[in-house]
Amino acid sequence: METVVTSDGVKIGCHTAGQGPPLLLVHGGGGDHSRWTNILGQLNQGFTTYAMDRRGRGASTDGAGAYSIEAEFNDVASVIDAIGSPVDVLAHSFGALCALEAALRTPHVRRLALYEPPLPVGVDFYPAGFVKHLSDLLDAGDRDGLVAAMFTQTDTRASDLAIMQNLPVWRKRVDVAHTIPREIQALSGTYQPDFDRFSQIEVPVMLLTGSDSPAPLKLAAEHLGRALPDVREVVLNGQAHFAMDTAPDMFLREIHMFFE
């Protein structure tokens, strides 16, 4: 494992494996680097993978003050810069948002594969009071319920949720359940995307969406696709927000076609 120290003193852990050109893996909300376990063996056959733990989870420390979504963007950029060569990036959900913003903060991104970054585009991802509901579950010690509520609210199918609950990564999600409310709070008002700035990202981008994903995620992808100058838009038929878990072969096929 390698450690990168950010400008605000947070230590970001990166779990490295494989052999080949560098590929940074940025996980989404409610998890850590282990969310890639299901497909990591295949990725390691062609890349040196750097699976980072975002701040506040796994091998990474957390910020000393109030949570800042901008600090998460800088974390990803810091890791990319520390790798020391042009880096391919594969990122999911909230991590895809962080990777997108990081591409504006470092010149060392080679290509980006982004799976449904939850960009606010005027359609609410979560109902009013949802952050308080999650906070109440956390205060009550119901971390399993908190994680399940997050997935249910994003229209995760019961069959997909059952698959994820039976994966080893589920316990990791439960361990970091306390990070979920702060991220949702940021998406519900603190953060506003600047699509004019995204048009300055000139590296090739693959934008993945599931055909069965929630409408707000599809709408966000449409907005982003129009802004990016070099974009390949891919729809994962029959899948929703977690195809790396529910259809790993389909997901990997698209990843390899883009990066190789």
Secondary structure, 3 states (H helix, E strand, C coil): CEEEECCCCCEEEEEEEECCCEEEEECCCCCCHHHHHHHHHHHCCCCEEEEECCCCCCCCCCCCCCCCHHHHHHHHHHHHHHHCCCEEEEEECHHHHHHHHHCCCCCCEEEEEEECCCCCCCCCCCCCCHHHHHHHHHHCCCHHHHHHHHHHHCCCCHHHHHHHHCCCHHHHHHHCHHHHHHHHHHHHHHCCCCHHHHCCCCCCEEEEEECCCCHHHHHHHHHHHHHCCCEEEEEECCCCCCHHHHCHHHHHHHHHHHHC
